[in-house]
């Protein structure tokens, strides 16, 4: 993938309520090594050299700003607020895609997946050249990120509520990308998940990798 060509944008989803997480404070702000869960996820994206946009809520804006520029943050009202907007995963995806309409595609990545490697993101981005949908898989198991090409824009920006990616994966030809990255399956839903991933070692070898382009200015 040439650093001079237009690249897909990674949409990091960081606006969910995390209802299964029963710890103190937002799960994405929890300590993970020397940083937070969300910071590690964002750092992997920056290291990949791919452009990004973070869809988040006010309580996590400062966490996001510790890694990315304010221009790369889309702020949503919190789930359960008085807003009439149909909040949820689908709405977050629509907001992120709508914020970057003129790109060749998008990679959807939940913010609670701090072990995903930069080379995995690059591999899924390349796979969009061959199919309208691509996704990372590890040992045959589907994971994240999920890549979506620009031809799906008009459908993506209409997603709402908790309507997520399942429809896209069923409806359109998909290109599975087998990777040697178990992090594509590792999300954090509970405090037990967080403790398990902490034991996996939050300082990853990919931090020494060479990105495609210059990281965003924080």
Phi, psi and omega in degrees: 000121183285137179290349183269341181278162177291134186247152173299152180259135176275123176261108180268121182270113184221040183236003183287161181281341181058049188294335180277346180274120186252014179283181179273123180084169180298139182296327182289342178266000182291149180297137177216098189067226182273359183229211179244170177303309181296320180300319179295318178298314180295322180297323177297319179294313178302318180294337179288339184084000178275146175293159182214162170219137181252122177260114189213185180241169188302324183293345182244003183300315182294326175298314179296319181293343177290346182238321187239167179283154180301327181294344181260017180244129173252121185262126177246156171291153182292150175300136181089003179283176180283355180301145178272357180293142182282076186290158181145183183301315181299317179295321178297318178298314180300320180294319180292316178296318180295334178284343179226070187284335189253055178232164183282000179161179183221145172249121181269124182223117174298144182289350182262031179237071188285355182260358177297137186266149178304321181294333176293316177300317180295322181295318179291323177300318179295325184293341178292348175290340187252346183203156180289339179227137176220152178210152177281143172221149180236119183052042176082000181259127182291136178219206179242155007282161170251126181261142181225132185277166184299334181295346181264007186307309186298332178278321182295320184286354177260358177298147181208167179056220180266012177290111187251230190264350187304318181299319181295319183293330180277324191276330187241152176302133184242149179245098178288137181244104180286125182231157177265052187225094180297345179297343179290346180254352190263094172251169184245108177253332185228170176296328178295320176300316181298314180296321179297316181289327175301321180290340179288344179099095183288351175264109190257155180296333183295346179294348176262001184284161181261119182287165179292325185216189180284137177294157179296151175283127182282000000 
